[in-house]
């Protein structure tokens, strides 16, 4: 800290000392001496200046008009002034508490103050209260309300984060449900099975053991991630994989598995769930299968990363459909 910053504080202490020719008898006399000191130091009587040095001077006059020299010297120390500056600029009063303890533990001035039988913590608290009062008086009512709102919001956010940290991690099923919550239900994804004439037709149910294809009618072009959750509660990434068409897909019908491959066969009875994510940019996810890879069984960390992506990208289309595998 520069001498120029310290000089105004030293001036306040000298002015207080020069006027301490007789003890103050009552509150009225104290108030009069505060006004005299403000006039002597050319401090505005009604509205303190908004800069830190002005606030510190103003607070020192209000607090220190009837204090002995060693007490005043405490608040001239550059370490203490710096702590108040940080608290003023960062709106963090905990800085003052730590600096008070550190300073009084090692500084010889602390011993001189204790010899006067003053409660050091109380004196520090009194000056801190005067400082905060003056600092708040430099702000308009709108400023004070806004600061209170920000402080309350920060406290609320801290509380929310602490609660989230304390919560148990989400299960695979819970992560899947969150993905489904972000999806739009559609009838443009469904299984197709062959009828007696050998033609493939959409069906809301697939008999167990029946060969079928899965068909998606894409309204827009893009990159496709297709996830399946089977009745055994396993979740698989079917696209990209060797089962799906490669690269960027055009709008229109997409059929899995590919025409030259075998069909799917449903082995377990129950609900099959399908979730399609169509994006305009190729997702850069390390775990995502390559076009020649086998389908990937999804893990919690994969679903977590995918959920974070879709919740943060408003250009992603997410579709959901389900069907049943029956006996």
Long-range contacts (C-beta under 8 A, 24 or more apart in sequence): 1-78, 1-81, 1-82, 5-53, 5-81, 6-76, 6-78, 6-81, 8-53, 8-56, 8-57, 9-53, 9-56, 9-57, 9-60, 9-75, 9-76, 9-81, 10-76, 11-41, 11-57, 12-37, 12-41, 12-57, 12-60, 12-61, 12-64, 13-60, 13-64, 13-69, 13-72, 13-73, 13-76, 15-40, 15-41, 16-60, 16-61, 16-64, 16-65, 16-67, 16-72, 17-69, 17-72, 19-65, 20-66, 23-66, 24-65, 24-66, 30-65, 30-66, 33-65, 33-66, 34-61, 34-62, 34-65, 37-61, 37-65, 47-137, 47-138, 48-134, 48-137, 48-138, 49-138, 50-138, 50-139, 52-84, 52-85, 52-88, 52-89, 55-88, 55-131, 55-134, 55-135, 55-138, 56-81, 56-84, 56-85, 56-131, 58-134, 59-127, 59-130, 59-131, 59-133, 59-134, 59-135, 60-127, 60-130, 62-130, 62-133, 62-134, 63-126, 63-127, 63-130, 63-131, 64-127, 67-123, 68-116, 68-118, 70-109, 70-112, 70-113, 70-116, 71-113, 71-116, 71-118, 71-123, 73-109, 74-109, 74-110, 74-113, 74-123, 74-124, 75-127, 77-103, 77-107, 77-109, 79-103, 84-131, 88-131, 88-135, 91-147, 91-151, 93-128, 93-132, 96-124, 96-128, 100-124, 169-300, 170-300, 170-304, 171-300, 172-233, 172-235, 172-298, 172-299, 172-300, 172-303, 173-233, 175-300, 175-303, 175-304, 175-307, 176-229, 176-235, 176-273, 176-275, 176-303, 178-307, 179-227, 179-275, 179-303, 179-306, 179-307, 179-310, 179-318, 180-273, 180-275, 180-320, 182-307, 182-310, 182-311, 182-318, 183-275, 183-318, 183-319, 183-320, 184-317, 184-318, 184-319, 184-320, 185-319, 185-320, 185-321, 186-319, 186-320, 186-321, 187-321, 188-216, 188-217, 188-219, 188-319, 188-321, 189-214, 189-215, 189-216, 189-217, 189-274, 189-276, 189-319, 189-320, 189-321, 190-214, 190-215, 190-321, 190-323, 191-215, 191-264, 191-272, 191-323, 192-255, 203-323, 204-323, 204-324, 205-323, 205-324, 205-325, 205-326, 206-266, 206-272, 206-323, 206-324, 206-325, 206-326, 207-266, 207-325, 207-326, 207-327, 208-266, 208-267, 208-268, 208-269, 208-325, 208-326, 208-327, 209-265, 209-266, 209-267, 210-265, 210-266, 211-262, 211-263, 211-264, 211-265, 212-263, 212-264, 212-265, 212-266, 213-255, 213-256, 213-257, 213-263, 213-264, 214-238, 214-255, 214-256, 214-264, 214-274, 215-253, 215-254, 215-255, 215-256, 216-253, 216-254, 216-255, 216-256, 216-276, 216-319, 217-252, 217-253, 217-254, 218-249, 218-250, 218-251, 218-252, 218-253, 218-254, 218-278, 219-251, 219-317, 220-251, 220-278, 220-317, 221-248, 221-249, 221-250, 221-251, 222-248, 222-249, 222-278, 222-279, 222-280, 222-317, 223-248, 223-249, 223-278, 223-279, 223-280, 223-281, 223-282, 223-283, 224-249, 224-254, 224-276, 224-277, 224-278, 225-276, 225-277, 225-279, 225-283, 225-288, 225-306, 226-256, 226-274, 226-275, 226-276, 226-277, 227-274, 227-275, 227-276, 227-277, 227-298, 228-272, 228-273, 228-274, 228-275, 229-272, 229-273, 229-274, 229-275, 230-268, 230-270, 230-272, 231-268, 231-269, 231-270, 231-271, 231-272, 231-325, 232-268, 234-297, 235-297, 235-298, 235-303, 236-295, 236-296, 236-297, 236-298, 237-288, 237-289, 237-295, 237-296, 237-297, 237-298, 237-302, 238-295, 240-288, 240-289, 240-290, 240-291, 240-293, 241-289, 241-291, 241-293, 241-294, 241-295, 241-296, 242-291, 242-292, 242-293, 242-294, 243-295, 244-291, 246-291, 247-291, 248-282, 266-325, 268-325, 269-325, 269-326, 269-327, 270-324, 270-325, 271-322, 271-323, 271-324, 271-325, 272-322, 272-323, 272-324, 272-325, 273-320, 273-321, 273-322, 274-320, 274-321, 274-322, 274-323, 275-318, 275-319, 275-320, 276-318, 276-319, 276-320, 277-306, 277-310, 277-316, 277-317, 277-318, 278-316, 278-317, 278-318, 278-319, 279-313, 279-315, 279-316, 279-317, 280-315, 283-309, 285-309
